[in-house]
Each structure stands twice: as structure tokens, then as C-alpha cells.
């Protein structure tokens, strides 16, 4: 059985560190952006993420790209 996958949508999530809890674990806050072009290269998405993060006051902790794929049997 062969399966074909196709990326149908993408979202970008910027993760910011707002502080630390009593155990020293980071407290995180996410800012999500939808309608990212699914065909965009990972490098381009990361460049946009760092540009957006530079406009924020909190330090950037991480960048997440969330993709939705369709899967079908061919």
C-alpha cells in the first residue's frame, strides 16, 4: 500500500520565556500566527519568526511550525 501526503496548512508559534517557577522551570507564553504558506521553506519561516520576535519585549525561547497534512492511499 502506497500513501501520499500533502501539506495543506501551516501555523507558526513563537514561544517566549516570561520567567521561572519555584522549581526553576521556565514559564512560557506562546504567540501563534496562522495562514503560513504551506510551501514556505523552513529557513524562511524561521527568519520571519526571528524578525517578529525582535519586535517583542520578552526573550524568544523557541519557534514551532505546526503543519497539517492530508494522507491518502494511492
Secondary structure as UniProt FT lines:
FT   STRAND          3..20
FT   TURN            22..23
FT   STRAND          26..36
FT   TURN            38..39
FT   HELIX           42..53
FT   TURN            54..55
FT   STRAND          59..73
//
